[in-house]
């Protein structure tokens, strides 16, 4: 599956201001492969930046907390008051 096909798979149609628009499906509801973990990552990036660039190590802020620069992620869905992305990675 090409990325553009997968990205469209993550979207659903919704009615906003009497127009049909594409919006992300509810977090945690998109099926993932059996040998994958579903992860969540806080980000300041806009949806357009994420669609264009993905998650970038150059934007990592671990050093500001005295931690290594990684793409940190959690198995637990965060609260909806912060922007986050959901992704999956293979267990192995």
C-alpha positions in Angstrom: 0.0 0.0 0.0 1.4 3.4 -1.0 1.7 6.1 1.8 -1.0 8.2 0.1 -3.4 5.2 0.0 -2.7 4.5 3.7 -3.1 8.2 4.6 -6.6 8.1 3.0 -7.4 4.9 4.8 -6.8 6.8 8.1 -9.4 9.4 7.1 -13.2 9.3 7.2 -15.8 11.7 5.9 -17.7 14.0 8.3 -20.0 16.9 7.8 -18.6 20.3 8.9 -20.6 23.5 8.2 -22.8 21.6 5.8 -19.9 20.4 3.7 -18.4 16.9 3.6 -14.7 17.0 4.7 -12.1 14.3 5.4 -11.1 14.0 9.1 -9.0 11.5 11.0 -10.7 8.5 12.3 -11.0 8.3 16.1 -7.6 7.5 17.8 -7.1 3.8 18.5 -9.7 2.6 16.0 -7.7 2.0 12.8 -6.6 -1.6 12.6 -2.8 -2.3 12.8 -0.8 -5.4 11.9 -0.8 -8.2 14.5 3.0 -7.9 15.1 2.9 -4.2 15.7 2.5 -1.9 18.7 0.2 1.1 18.6 2.0 4.2 19.9 1.2 7.9 20.6 3.6 10.8 20.3 3.0 14.5 21.4 4.0 17.0 18.7 3.9 20.7 17.9 3.9 20.0 14.2 0.9 20.9 12.2 -1.0 18.1 10.3 0.3 19.5 7.0 3.9 19.3 8.3 3.4 15.7 9.5 1.8 14.7 6.2 4.7 16.2 4.3 7.7 15.4 6.6 6.6 12.8 9.1 8.2 12.8 12.5 11.7 14.3 12.4 14.6 13.7 14.8 15.8 17.2 14.0 12.6 18.4 15.9 13.3 16.3 19.0 13.3 18.2 22.3 14.7 15.5 24.7 17.8 17.6 25.3 15.6 20.4 26.9 14.6 17.9 29.6 18.1 16.4 30.0 17.1 13.3 28.0 18.4 11.9 24.8 16.8 13.1 21.5 14.5 10.3 20.4 11.0 10.1 19.0 9.5 9.3 22.3 6.1 7.5 22.4 3.7 5.9 24.8 1.3 2.9 24.6 -1.3 5.0 26.3 -3.6 7.4 24.3 -2.9 10.9 25.6 -5.6 13.4 26.7 -7.1 15.3 23.8 -5.9 18.7 25.1 -2.5 18.3 23.4 -1.7 17.5 19.7 -0.4 14.0 19.1 0.1 11.5 16.4 -0.7 7.8 16.4 1.5 5.3 14.7 2.5 1.7 14.9 5.9 -0.1 14.8 6.8 -3.7 14.4 7.5 -5.5 17.7 10.7 -7.0 16.5 
